[in-house]
Amino acid sequence: MSLTAIIFLIILGIILFYVEFLIVPGVTIAGIAGAILIIVGIYFGYKEYGVPEGHYILGLTSAASIFSVFIMLRSNTWKNIALNAKIDGKTSSSLESEVSIGETGETTTRLNPYGKVLINNKFYEAKSTSSYIDPKTKIVVKKIDGSHLIVKPLK
C-alpha cells in the first residue's frame, strides 16, 4: 500500500470523527468507521514501512488529530453550530386573566394534592392547601401559581 493511500485513510478517518462529533451525535457508523480507518492506516504504515516509519506515522496521526481538535475548539465552530435562540415568551392564556383570587368553584376529581376543578364552566388544574379534597366539593381560589390554582375547601 502506498504512502498516499495510508495518508488518505488517516485523513478520511479524522474527517469521519468530525462528522461523528459535529453532525451525528452518539456512537454511530461514522465514528466507528473513522476509528477503523485510522487504525488500518497506522497498521499498514507499520506493515509496509517498518517500525521507525510506523512510529512516525503514528506520531503524525496523533499530532494531526490533537492539533485539529485544538483548532476546532479554539475557533467559533461551536458558536456557529450551536442553537443560541432564547425563548422569552409567556403562555398566551394567563390564569390571572381568567380566574381571580376568591372565586368559587367545585372539584371534579379528588385533589390529592393535585386534581381538576371547575370554575366559571372551565376546567383548571388545581392544588389543594390541605391533604386532599373529595370530588364535588365547593372550593375557593386562594392563590394563582403559574399554570395551576391553589384552592381550599369552602366552609
Phi and psi in radians as a Rosetta constraint file:
Dihedral C 1 N 2 CA 2 C 2 CIRCULARHARMONIC -1.368 0.35
Dihedral N 2 CA 2 C 2 N 3 CIRCULARHARMONIC 2.834 0.35
Dihedral C 2 N 3 CA 3 C 3 CIRCULARHARMONIC -1.129 0.35
Dihedral N 3 CA 3 C 3 N 4 CIRCULARHARMONIC -0.590 0.35
Dihedral C 3 N 4 CA 4 C 4 CIRCULARHARMONIC -1.099 0.35
Dihedral N 4 CA 4 C 4 N 5 CIRCULARHARMONIC -0.731 0.35
Dihedral C 4 N 5 CA 5 C 5 CIRCULARHARMONIC -1.160 0.35
Dihedral N 5 CA 5 C 5 N 6 CIRCULARHARMONIC -0.679 0.35
Dihedral C 5 N 6 CA 6 C 6 CIRCULARHARMONIC -1.132 0.35
Dihedral N 6 CA 6 C 6 N 7 CIRCULARHARMONIC -0.793 0.35
Dihedral C 6 N 7 CA 7 C 7 CIRCULARHARMONIC -1.086 0.35
Dihedral N 7 CA 7 C 7 N 8 CIRCULARHARMONIC -0.720 0.35
Dihedral C 7 N 8 CA 8 C 8 CIRCULARHARMONIC -1.055 0.35
Dihedral N 8 CA 8 C 8 N 9 CIRCULARHARMONIC -0.776 0.35
Dihedral C 8 N 9 CA 9 C 9 CIRCULARHARMONIC -1.066 0.35
Dihedral N 9 CA 9 C 9 N 10 CIRCULARHARMONIC -0.755 0.35
Dihedral C 9 N 10 CA 10 C 10 CIRCULARHARMONIC -1.192 0.35
Dihedral N 10 CA 10 C 10 N 11 CIRCULARHARMONIC -0.772 0.35
Dihedral C 10 N 11 CA 11 C 11 CIRCULARHARMONIC -1.123 0.35
Dihedral N 11 CA 11 C 11 N 12 CIRCULARHARMONIC -0.712 0.35
Dihedral C 11 N 12 CA 12 C 12 CIRCULARHARMONIC -1.108 0.35
Dihedral N 12 CA 12 C 12 N 13 CIRCULARHARMONIC -0.665 0.35
Dihedral C 12 N 13 CA 13 C 13 CIRCULARHARMONIC -1.104 0.35
Dihedral N 13 CA 13 C 13 N 14 CIRCULARHARMONIC -0.725 0.35
Dihedral C 13 N 14 CA 14 C 14 CIRCULARHARMONIC -1.156 0.35
Dihedral N 14 CA 14 C 14 N 15 CIRCULARHARMONIC -0.715 0.35
Dihedral C 14 N 15 CA 15 C 15 CIRCULARHARMONIC -1.080 0.35
Dihedral N 15 CA 15 C 15 N 16 CIRCULARHARMONIC -0.717 0.35
Dihedral C 15 N 16 CA 16 C 16 CIRCULARHARMONIC -1.144 0.35
Dihedral N 16 CA 16 C 16 N 17 CIRCULARHARMONIC -0.582 0.35
Dihedral C 16 N 17 CA 17 C 17 CIRCULARHARMONIC -1.106 0.35
Dihedral N 17 CA 17 C 17 N 18 CIRCULARHARMONIC -0.708 0.35
Dihedral C 17 N 18 CA 18 C 18 CIRCULARHARMONIC -1.112 0.35
Dihedral N 18 CA 18 C 18 N 19 CIRCULARHARMONIC -0.700 0.35
Dihedral C 18 N 19 CA 19 C 19 CIRCULARHARMONIC -1.053 0.35
Dihedral N 19 CA 19 C 19 N 20 CIRCULARHARMONIC -0.715 0.35
Dihedral C 19 N 20 CA 20 C 20 CIRCULARHARMONIC -1.088 0.35
Dihedral N 20 CA 20 C 20 N 21 CIRCULARHARMONIC -0.801 0.35
Dihedral C 20 N 21 CA 21 C 21 CIRCULARHARMONIC -1.364 0.35
Dihedral N 21 CA 21 C 21 N 22 CIRCULARHARMONIC -0.631 0.35
Dihedral C 21 N 22 CA 22 C 22 CIRCULARHARMONIC -1.702 0.35
Dihedral N 22 CA 22 C 22 N 23 CIRCULARHARMONIC -0.564 0.35
Dihedral C 22 N 23 CA 23 C 23 CIRCULARHARMONIC -1.916 0.35
Dihedral N 23 CA 23 C 23 N 24 CIRCULARHARMONIC -0.846 0.35
Dihedral C 23 N 24 CA 24 C 24 CIRCULARHARMONIC -1.960 0.35
Dihedral N 24 CA 24 C 24 N 25 CIRCULARHARMONIC 1.731 0.35
Dihedral C 24 N 25 CA 25 C 25 CIRCULARHARMONIC -1.243 0.35
Dihedral N 25 CA 25 C 25 N 26 CIRCULARHARMONIC 2.698 0.35
Dihedral C 25 N 26 CA 26 C 26 CIRCULARHARMONIC 1.624 0.35
Dihedral N 26 CA 26 C 26 N 27 CIRCULARHARMONIC -3.133 0.35
Dihedral C 26 N 27 CA 27 C 27 CIRCULARHARMONIC -1.574 0.35
Dihedral N 27 CA 27 C 27 N 28 CIRCULARHARMONIC 1.871 0.35
Dihedral C 27 N 28 CA 28 C 28 CIRCULARHARMONIC -2.209 0.35
Dihedral N 28 CA 28 C 28 N 29 CIRCULARHARMONIC -3.041 0.35
Dihedral C 28 N 29 CA 29 C 29 CIRCULARHARMONIC -1.074 0.35
Dihedral N 29 CA 29 C 29 N 30 CIRCULARHARMONIC -0.598 0.35
Dihedral C 29 N 30 CA 30 C 30 CIRCULARHARMONIC -1.083 0.35
Dihedral N 30 CA 30 C 30 N 31 CIRCULARHARMONIC -0.797 0.35
Dihedral C 30 N 31 CA 31 C 31 CIRCULARHARMONIC -1.186 0.35
Dihedral N 31 CA 31 C 31 N 32 CIRCULARHARMONIC -0.747 0.35
Dihedral C 31 N 32 CA 32 C 32 CIRCULARHARMONIC -1.139 0.35
Dihedral N 32 CA 32 C 32 N 33 CIRCULARHARMONIC -0.765 0.35
Dihedral C 32 N 33 CA 33 C 33 CIRCULARHARMONIC -1.135 0.35
Dihedral N 33 CA 33 C 33 N 34 CIRCULARHARMONIC -0.671 0.35
Dihedral C 33 N 34 CA 34 C 34 CIRCULARHARMONIC -1.071 0.35
Dihedral N 34 CA 34 C 34 N 35 CIRCULARHARMONIC -0.780 0.35
Dihedral C 34 N 35 CA 35 C 35 CIRCULARHARMONIC -1.105 0.35
Dihedral N 35 CA 35 C 35 N 36 CIRCULARHARMONIC -0.756 0.35
Dihedral C 35 N 36 CA 36 C 36 CIRCULARHARMONIC -1.099 0.35
Dihedral N 36 CA 36 C 36 N 37 CIRCULARHARMONIC -0.768 0.35
Dihedral C 36 N 37 CA 37 C 37 CIRCULARHARMONIC -1.109 0.35
Dihedral N 37 CA 37 C 37 N 38 CIRCULARHARMONIC -0.717 0.35
Dihedral C 37 N 38 CA 38 C 38 CIRCULARHARMONIC -1.134 0.35
Dihedral N 38 CA 38 C 38 N 39 CIRCULARHARMONIC -0.784 0.35
Dihedral C 38 N 39 CA 39 C 39 CIRCULARHARMONIC -1.111 0.35
Dihedral N 39 CA 39 C 39 N 40 CIRCULARHARMONIC -0.744 0.35
Dihedral C 39 N 40 CA 40 C 40 CIRCULARHARMONIC -1.127 0.35
Dihedral N 40 CA 40 C 40 N 41 CIRCULARHARMONIC -0.723 0.35
Dihedral C 40 N 41 CA 41 C 41 CIRCULARHARMONIC -1.072 0.35
Dihedral N 41 CA 41 C 41 N 42 CIRCULARHARMONIC -0.779 0.35
Dihedral C 41 N 42 CA 42 C 42 CIRCULARHARMONIC -1.167 0.35
Dihedral N 42 CA 42 C 42 N 43 CIRCULARHARMONIC -0.710 0.35
Dihedral C 42 N 43 CA 43 C 43 CIRCULARHARMONIC -1.036 0.35
Dihedral N 43 CA 43 C 43 N 44 CIRCULARHARMONIC -0.835 0.35
Dihedral C 43 N 44 CA 44 C 44 CIRCULARHARMONIC -1.185 0.35
Dihedral N 44 CA 44 C 44 N 45 CIRCULARHARMONIC -0.493 0.35
Dihedral C 44 N 45 CA 45 C 45 CIRCULARHARMONIC -1.089 0.35
Dihedral N 45 CA 45 C 45 N 46 CIRCULARHARMONIC -0.770 0.35
Dihedral C 45 N 46 CA 46 C 46 CIRCULARHARMONIC -1.177 0.35
Dihedral N 46 CA 46 C 46 N 47 CIRCULARHARMONIC -0.747 0.35
Dihedral C 46 N 47 CA 47 C 47 CIRCULARHARMONIC -1.180 0.35
Dihedral N 47 CA 47 C 47 N 48 CIRCULARHARMONIC -0.756 0.35
Dihedral C 47 N 48 CA 48 C 48 CIRCULARHARMONIC -1.452 0.35
Dihedral N 48 CA 48 C 48 N 49 CIRCULARHARMONIC -0.587 0.35
Dihedral C 48 N 49 CA 49 C 49 CIRCULARHARMONIC -2.041 0.35
Dihedral N 49 CA 49 C 49 N 50 CIRCULARHARMONIC -0.063 0.35
Dihedral C 49 N 50 CA 50 C 50 CIRCULARHARMONIC 1.630 0.35
Dihedral N 50 CA 50 C 50 N 51 CIRCULARHARMONIC 3.127 0.35
Dihedral C 50 N 51 CA 51 C 51 CIRCULARHARMONIC -1.192 0.35
Dihedral N 51 CA 51 C 51 N 52 CIRCULARHARMONIC -0.864 0.35
Dihedral C 51 N 52 CA 52 C 52 CIRCULARHARMONIC -1.059 0.35
Dihedral N 52 CA 52 C 52 N 53 CIRCULARHARMONIC -0.802 0.35
Dihedral C 52 N 53 CA 53 C 53 CIRCULARHARMONIC -1.195 0.35
Dihedral N 53 CA 53 C 53 N 54 CIRCULARHARMONIC -0.588 0.35
Dihedral C 53 N 54 CA 54 C 54 CIRCULARHARMONIC -1.071 0.35
Dihedral N 54 CA 54 C 54 N 55 CIRCULARHARMONIC -0.690 0.35
Dihedral C 54 N 55 CA 55 C 55 CIRCULARHARMONIC -1.121 0.35
Dihedral N 55 CA 55 C 55 N 56 CIRCULARHARMONIC -0.693 0.35
Dihedral C 55 N 56 CA 56 C 56 CIRCULARHARMONIC -1.075 0.35
Dihedral N 56 CA 56 C 56 N 57 CIRCULARHARMONIC -0.782 0.35
Dihedral C 56 N 57 CA 57 C 57 CIRCULARHARMONIC -1.101 0.35
Dihedral N 57 CA 57 C 57 N 58 CIRCULARHARMONIC -0.762 0.35
Dihedral C 57 N 58 CA 58 C 58 CIRCULARHARMONIC -1.089 0.35
Dihedral N 58 CA 58 C 58 N 59 CIRCULARHARMONIC -0.789 0.35
Dihedral C 58 N 59 CA 59 C 59 CIRCULARHARMONIC -1.139 0.35
Dihedral N 59 CA 59 C 59 N 60 CIRCULARHARMONIC -0.751 0.35
Dihedral C 59 N 60 CA 60 C 60 CIRCULARHARMONIC -1.175 0.35
Dihedral N 60 CA 60 C 60 N 61 CIRCULARHARMONIC -0.635 0.35
Dihedral C 60 N 61 CA 61 C 61 CIRCULARHARMONIC -1.125 0.35
Dihedral N 61 CA 61 C 61 N 62 CIRCULARHARMONIC -0.767 0.35
Dihedral C 61 N 62 CA 62 C 62 CIRCULARHARMONIC -1.107 0.35
Dihedral N 62 CA 62 C 62 N 63 CIRCULARHARMONIC -0.793 0.35
Dihedral C 62 N 63 CA 63 C 63 CIRCULARHARMONIC -1.113 0.35
Dihedral N 63 CA 63 C 63 N 64 CIRCULARHARMONIC -0.753 0.35
Dihedral C 63 N 64 CA 64 C 64 CIRCULARHARMONIC -1.111 0.35
Dihedral N 64 CA 64 C 64 N 65 CIRCULARHARMONIC -0.704 0.35
Dihedral C 64 N 65 CA 65 C 65 CIRCULARHARMONIC -1.136 0.35
Dihedral N 65 CA 65 C 65 N 66 CIRCULARHARMONIC -0.826 0.35
Dihedral C 65 N 66 CA 66 C 66 CIRCULARHARMONIC -1.143 0.35
Dihedral N 66 CA 66 C 66 N 67 CIRCULARHARMONIC -0.751 0.35
Dihedral C 66 N 67 CA 67 C 67 CIRCULARHARMONIC -1.102 0.35
Dihedral N 67 CA 67 C 67 N 68 CIRCULARHARMONIC -0.756 0.35
Dihedral C 67 N 68 CA 68 C 68 CIRCULARHARMONIC -1.196 0.35
Dihedral N 68 CA 68 C 68 N 69 CIRCULARHARMONIC -0.628 0.35
Dihedral C 68 N 69 CA 69 C 69 CIRCULARHARMONIC -1.169 0.35
Dihedral N 69 CA 69 C 69 N 70 CIRCULARHARMONIC -0.713 0.35
Dihedral C 69 N 70 CA 70 C 70 CIRCULARHARMONIC -1.067 0.35
Dihedral N 70 CA 70 C 70 N 71 CIRCULARHARMONIC -0.799 0.35
Dihedral C 70 N 71 CA 71 C 71 CIRCULARHARMONIC -1.119 0.35
Dihedral N 71 CA 71 C 71 N 72 CIRCULARHARMONIC -0.709 0.35
Dihedral C 71 N 72 CA 72 C 72 CIRCULARHARMONIC -1.125 0.35
Dihedral N 72 CA 72 C 72 N 73 CIRCULARHARMONIC -0.706 0.35
Dihedral C 72 N 73 CA 73 C 73 CIRCULARHARMONIC -1.332 0.35
Dihedral N 73 CA 73 C 73 N 74 CIRCULARHARMONIC -0.505 0.35
Dihedral C 73 N 74 CA 74 C 74 CIRCULARHARMONIC -1.360 0.35
Dihedral N 74 CA 74 C 74 N 75 CIRCULARHARMONIC -0.542 0.35
Dihedral C 74 N 75 CA 75 C 75 CIRCULARHARMONIC -1.373 0.35
Dihedral N 75 CA 75 C 75 N 76 CIRCULARHARMONIC -3.112 0.35
Dihedral C 75 N 76 CA 76 C 76 CIRCULARHARMONIC -1.537 0.35
Dihedral N 76 CA 76 C 76 N 77 CIRCULARHARMONIC 0.451 0.35
Dihedral C 76 N 77 CA 77 C 77 CIRCULARHARMONIC -1.015 0.35
Dihedral N 77 CA 77 C 77 N 78 CIRCULARHARMONIC -0.815 0.35
Dihedral C 77 N 78 CA 78 C 78 CIRCULARHARMONIC -1.178 0.35
Dihedral N 78 CA 78 C 78 N 79 CIRCULARHARMONIC -0.624 0.35
Dihedral C 78 N 79 CA 79 C 79 CIRCULARHARMONIC -1.187 0.35
Dihedral N 79 CA 79 C 79 N 80 CIRCULARHARMONIC -0.577 0.35
Dihedral C 79 N 80 CA 80 C 80 CIRCULARHARMONIC -1.280 0.35
Dihedral N 80 CA 80 C 80 N 81 CIRCULARHARMONIC -0.531 0.35
Dihedral C 80 N 81 CA 81 C 81 CIRCULARHARMONIC -1.780 0.35
Dihedral N 81 CA 81 C 81 N 82 CIRCULARHARMONIC -0.134 0.35
Dihedral C 81 N 82 CA 82 C 82 CIRCULARHARMONIC -1.439 0.35
Dihedral N 82 CA 82 C 82 N 83 CIRCULARHARMONIC 2.644 0.35
Dihedral C 82 N 83 CA 83 C 83 CIRCULARHARMONIC -1.462 0.35
Dihedral N 83 CA 83 C 83 N 84 CIRCULARHARMONIC 2.057 0.35
Dihedral C 83 N 84 CA 84 C 84 CIRCULARHARMONIC -1.936 0.35
Dihedral N 84 CA 84 C 84 N 85 CIRCULARHARMONIC 0.120 0.35
Dihedral C 84 N 85 CA 85 C 85 CIRCULARHARMONIC -1.208 0.35
Dihedral N 85 CA 85 C 85 N 86 CIRCULARHARMONIC 2.463 0.35
Dihedral C 85 N 86 CA 86 C 86 CIRCULARHARMONIC -1.954 0.35
Dihedral N 86 CA 86 C 86 N 87 CIRCULARHARMONIC 2.465 0.35
Dihedral C 86 N 87 CA 87 C 87 CIRCULARHARMONIC -1.868 0.35
Dihedral N 87 CA 87 C 87 N 88 CIRCULARHARMONIC 1.937 0.35
Dihedral C 87 N 88 CA 88 C 88 CIRCULARHARMONIC -1.935 0.35
Dihedral N 88 CA 88 C 88 N 89 CIRCULARHARMONIC 0.067 0.35
Dihedral C 88 N 89 CA 89 C 89 CIRCULARHARMONIC -1.333 0.35
Dihedral N 89 CA 89 C 89 N 90 CIRCULARHARMONIC 2.890 0.35
Dihedral C 89 N 90 CA 90 C 90 CIRCULARHARMONIC -2.072 0.35
Dihedral N 90 CA 90 C 90 N 91 CIRCULARHARMONIC 2.894 0.35
Dihedral C 90 N 91 CA 91 C 91 CIRCULARHARMONIC -1.142 0.35
Dihedral N 91 CA 91 C 91 N 92 CIRCULARHARMONIC 2.603 0.35
Dihedral C 91 N 92 CA 92 C 92 CIRCULARHARMONIC -1.254 0.35
Dihedral N 92 CA 92 C 92 N 93 CIRCULARHARMONIC -0.506 0.35
Dihedral C 92 N 93 CA 93 C 93 CIRCULARHARMONIC -1.951 0.35
Dihedral N 93 CA 93 C 93 N 94 CIRCULARHARMONIC 1.888 0.35
Dihedral C 93 N 94 CA 94 C 94 CIRCULARHARMONIC -1.566 0.35
Dihedral N 94 CA 94 C 94 N 95 CIRCULARHARMONIC 2.432 0.35
Dihedral C 94 N 95 CA 95 C 95 CIRCULARHARMONIC -1.132 0.35
Dihedral N 95 CA 95 C 95 N 96 CIRCULARHARMONIC -0.507 0.35
Dihedral C 95 N 96 CA 96 C 96 CIRCULARHARMONIC -1.075 0.35
Dihedral N 96 CA 96 C 96 N 97 CIRCULARHARMONIC -0.537 0.35
Dihedral C 96 N 97 CA 97 C 97 CIRCULARHARMONIC -1.429 0.35
Dihedral N 97 CA 97 C 97 N 98 CIRCULARHARMONIC -0.263 0.35
Dihedral C 97 N 98 CA 98 C 98 CIRCULARHARMONIC -1.802 0.35
Dihedral N 98 CA 98 C 98 N 99 CIRCULARHARMONIC -0.625 0.35
Dihedral C 98 N 99 CA 99 C 99 CIRCULARHARMONIC -2.281 0.35
Dihedral N 99 CA 99 C 99 N 100 CIRCULARHARMONIC 2.466 0.35
Dihedral C 99 N 100 CA 100 C 100 CIRCULARHARMONIC -2.040 0.35
Dihedral N 100 CA 100 C 100 N 101 CIRCULARHARMONIC 2.766 0.35
Dihedral C 100 N 101 CA 101 C 101 CIRCULARHARMONIC -1.153 0.35
Dihedral N 101 CA 101 C 101 N 102 CIRCULARHARMONIC 2.362 0.35
Dihedral C 101 N 102 CA 102 C 102 CIRCULARHARMONIC 1.740 0.35
Dihedral N 102 CA 102 C 102 N 103 CIRCULARHARMONIC -0.216 0.35
Dihedral C 102 N 103 CA 103 C 103 CIRCULARHARMONIC -1.183 0.35
Dihedral N 103 CA 103 C 103 N 104 CIRCULARHARMONIC 2.651 0.35
Dihedral C 103 N 104 CA 104 C 104 CIRCULARHARMONIC -1.944 0.35
Dihedral N 104 CA 104 C 104 N 105 CIRCULARHARMONIC 2.768 0.35
Dihedral C 104 N 105 CA 105 C 105 CIRCULARHARMONIC -2.860 0.35
Dihedral N 105 CA 105 C 105 N 106 CIRCULARHARMONIC -2.740 0.35
Dihedral C 105 N 106 CA 106 C 106 CIRCULARHARMONIC -2.486 0.35
Dihedral N 106 CA 106 C 106 N 107 CIRCULARHARMONIC 2.504 0.35
Dihedral C 106 N 107 CA 107 C 107 CIRCULARHARMONIC -1.349 0.35
Dihedral N 107 CA 107 C 107 N 108 CIRCULARHARMONIC 2.442 0.35
Dihedral C 107 N 108 CA 108 C 108 CIRCULARHARMONIC -1.815 0.35
Dihedral N 108 CA 108 C 108 N 109 CIRCULARHARMONIC -0.436 0.35
Dihedral C 108 N 109 CA 109 C 109 CIRCULARHARMONIC -2.214 0.35
Dihedral N 109 CA 109 C 109 N 110 CIRCULARHARMONIC 2.975 0.35
Dihedral C 109 N 110 CA 110 C 110 CIRCULARHARMONIC -1.258 0.35
Dihedral N 110 CA 110 C 110 N 111 CIRCULARHARMONIC 2.276 0.35
Dihedral C 110 N 111 CA 111 C 111 CIRCULARHARMONIC -1.621 0.35
Dihedral N 111 CA 111 C 111 N 112 CIRCULARHARMONIC 1.906 0.35
Dihedral C 111 N 112 CA 112 C 112 CIRCULARHARMONIC -2.421 0.35
Dihedral N 112 CA 112 C 112 N 113 CIRCULARHARMONIC 1.189 0.35
Dihedral C 112 N 113 CA 113 C 113 CIRCULARHARMONIC -1.447 0.35
Dihedral N 113 CA 113 C 113 N 114 CIRCULARHARMONIC -0.201 0.35
Dihedral C 113 N 114 CA 114 C 114 CIRCULARHARMONIC -1.722 0.35
Dihedral N 114 CA 114 C 114 N 115 CIRCULARHARMONIC 2.656 0.35
Dihedral C 114 N 115 CA 115 C 115 CIRCULARHARMONIC -3.130 0.35
Dihedral N 115 CA 115 C 115 N 116 CIRCULARHARMONIC -2.892 0.35
Dihedral C 115 N 116 CA 116 C 116 CIRCULARHARMONIC -1.907 0.35
Dihedral N 116 CA 116 C 116 N 117 CIRCULARHARMONIC 2.490 0.35
Dihedral C 116 N 117 CA 117 C 117 CIRCULARHARMONIC -2.247 0.35
Dihedral N 117 CA 117 C 117 N 118 CIRCULARHARMONIC 2.741 0.35
Dihedral C 117 N 118 CA 118 C 118 CIRCULARHARMONIC -2.011 0.35
Dihedral N 118 CA 118 C 118 N 119 CIRCULARHARMONIC 2.028 0.35
Dihedral C 118 N 119 CA 119 C 119 CIRCULARHARMONIC -2.299 0.35
Dihedral N 119 CA 119 C 119 N 120 CIRCULARHARMONIC 2.203 0.35
Dihedral C 119 N 120 CA 120 C 120 CIRCULARHARMONIC 0.952 0.35
Dihedral N 120 CA 120 C 120 N 121 CIRCULARHARMONIC 0.746 0.35
Dihedral C 120 N 121 CA 121 C 121 CIRCULARHARMONIC 1.064 0.35
Dihedral N 121 CA 121 C 121 N 122 CIRCULARHARMONIC 0.451 0.35
Dihedral C 121 N 122 CA 122 C 122 CIRCULARHARMONIC -2.263 0.35
Dihedral N 122 CA 122 C 122 N 123 CIRCULARHARMONIC 2.519 0.35
Dihedral C 122 N 123 CA 123 C 123 CIRCULARHARMONIC -1.616 0.35
Dihedral N 123 CA 123 C 123 N 124 CIRCULARHARMONIC 2.431 0.35
Dihedral C 123 N 124 CA 124 C 124 CIRCULARHARMONIC -2.377 0.35
Dihedral N 124 CA 124 C 124 N 125 CIRCULARHARMONIC 2.688 0.35
Dihedral C 124 N 125 CA 125 C 125 CIRCULARHARMONIC -1.434 0.35
Dihedral N 125 CA 125 C 125 N 126 CIRCULARHARMONIC 2.317 0.35
Dihedral C 125 N 126 CA 126 C 126 CIRCULARHARMONIC -2.405 0.35
Dihedral N 126 CA 126 C 126 N 127 CIRCULARHARMONIC 2.791 0.35
Dihedral C 126 N 127 CA 127 C 127 CIRCULARHARMONIC -2.216 0.35
Dihedral N 127 CA 127 C 127 N 128 CIRCULARHARMONIC 2.382 0.35
Dihedral C 127 N 128 CA 128 C 128 CIRCULARHARMONIC -1.532 0.35
Dihedral N 128 CA 128 C 128 N 129 CIRCULARHARMONIC 2.625 0.35
Dihedral C 128 N 129 CA 129 C 129 CIRCULARHARMONIC -1.429 0.35
Dihedral N 129 CA 129 C 129 N 130 CIRCULARHARMONIC -0.396 0.35
Dihedral C 129 N 130 CA 130 C 130 CIRCULARHARMONIC -1.682 0.35
Dihedral N 130 CA 130 C 130 N 131 CIRCULARHARMONIC -3.039 0.35
Dihedral C 130 N 131 CA 131 C 131 CIRCULARHARMONIC -1.149 0.35
Dihedral N 131 CA 131 C 131 N 132 CIRCULARHARMONIC -0.801 0.35
Dihedral C 131 N 132 CA 132 C 132 CIRCULARHARMONIC -2.776 0.35
Dihedral N 132 CA 132 C 132 N 133 CIRCULARHARMONIC 2.788 0.35
Dihedral C 132 N 133 CA 133 C 133 CIRCULARHARMONIC -2.318 0.35
Dihedral N 133 CA 133 C 133 N 134 CIRCULARHARMONIC 2.291 0.35
Dihedral C 133 N 134 CA 134 C 134 CIRCULARHARMONIC -1.264 0.35
Dihedral N 134 CA 134 C 134 N 135 CIRCULARHARMONIC 2.796 0.35
Dihedral C 134 N 135 CA 135 C 135 CIRCULARHARMONIC -1.102 0.35
Dihedral N 135 CA 135 C 135 N 136 CIRCULARHARMONIC 2.720 0.35
Dihedral C 135 N 136 CA 136 C 136 CIRCULARHARMONIC 1.117 0.35
Dihedral N 136 CA 136 C 136 N 137 CIRCULARHARMONIC 0.478 0.35
Dihedral C 136 N 137 CA 137 C 137 CIRCULARHARMONIC -1.777 0.35
Dihedral N 137 CA 137 C 137 N 138 CIRCULARHARMONIC 2.366 0.35
Dihedral C 137 N 138 CA 138 C 138 CIRCULARHARMONIC -1.220 0.35
Dihedral N 138 CA 138 C 138 N 139 CIRCULARHARMONIC 2.383 0.35
Dihedral C 138 N 139 CA 139 C 139 CIRCULARHARMONIC -2.306 0.35
Dihedral N 139 CA 139 C 139 N 140 CIRCULARHARMONIC 2.882 0.35
Dihedral C 139 N 140 CA 140 C 140 CIRCULARHARMONIC -2.274 0.35
Dihedral N 140 CA 140 C 140 N 141 CIRCULARHARMONIC 2.466 0.35
Dihedral C 140 N 141 CA 141 C 141 CIRCULARHARMONIC -1.377 0.35
Dihedral N 141 CA 141 C 141 N 142 CIRCULARHARMONIC 2.162 0.35
Dihedral C 141 N 142 CA 142 C 142 CIRCULARHARMONIC -1.745 0.35
Dihedral N 142 CA 142 C 142 N 143 CIRCULARHARMONIC -0.553 0.35
Dihedral C 142 N 143 CA 143 C 143 CIRCULARHARMONIC -2.789 0.35
Dihedral N 143 CA 143 C 143 N 144 CIRCULARHARMONIC 2.668 0.35
Dihedral C 143 N 144 CA 144 C 144 CIRCULARHARMONIC -1.968 0.35
Dihedral N 144 CA 144 C 144 N 145 CIRCULARHARMONIC 2.092 0.35
Dihedral C 144 N 145 CA 145 C 145 CIRCULARHARMONIC -2.146 0.35
Dihedral N 145 CA 145 C 145 N 146 CIRCULARHARMONIC 1.613 0.35
Dihedral C 145 N 146 CA 146 C 146 CIRCULARHARMONIC 1.163 0.35
Dihedral N 146 CA 146 C 146 N 147 CIRCULARHARMONIC -1.947 0.35
Dihedral C 146 N 147 CA 147 C 147 CIRCULARHARMONIC -1.801 0.35
Dihedral N 147 CA 147 C 147 N 148 CIRCULARHARMONIC 0.141 0.35
Dihedral C 147 N 148 CA 148 C 148 CIRCULARHARMONIC -2.445 0.35
Dihedral N 148 CA 148 C 148 N 149 CIRCULARHARMONIC 2.822 0.35
Dihedral C 148 N 149 CA 149 C 149 CIRCULARHARMONIC -1.703 0.35
Dihedral N 149 CA 149 C 149 N 150 CIRCULARHARMONIC 2.575 0.35
Dihedral C 149 N 150 CA 150 C 150 CIRCULARHARMONIC -1.805 0.35
Dihedral N 150 CA 150 C 150 N 151 CIRCULARHARMONIC 2.092 0.35
Dihedral C 150 N 151 CA 151 C 151 CIRCULARHARMONIC -2.210 0.35
Dihedral N 151 CA 151 C 151 N 152 CIRCULARHARMONIC 2.825 0.35
Dihedral C 151 N 152 CA 152 C 152 CIRCULARHARMONIC -2.422 0.35
Dihedral N 152 CA 152 C 152 N 153 CIRCULARHARMONIC 2.732 0.35
Dihedral C 152 N 153 CA 153 C 153 CIRCULARHARMONIC -1.113 0.35
Dihedral N 153 CA 153 C 153 N 154 CIRCULARHARMONIC 2.493 0.35
Dihedral C 153 N 154 CA 154 C 154 CIRCULARHARMONIC -1.418 0.35
Dihedral N 154 CA 154 C 154 N 155 CIRCULARHARMONIC 2.233 0.35
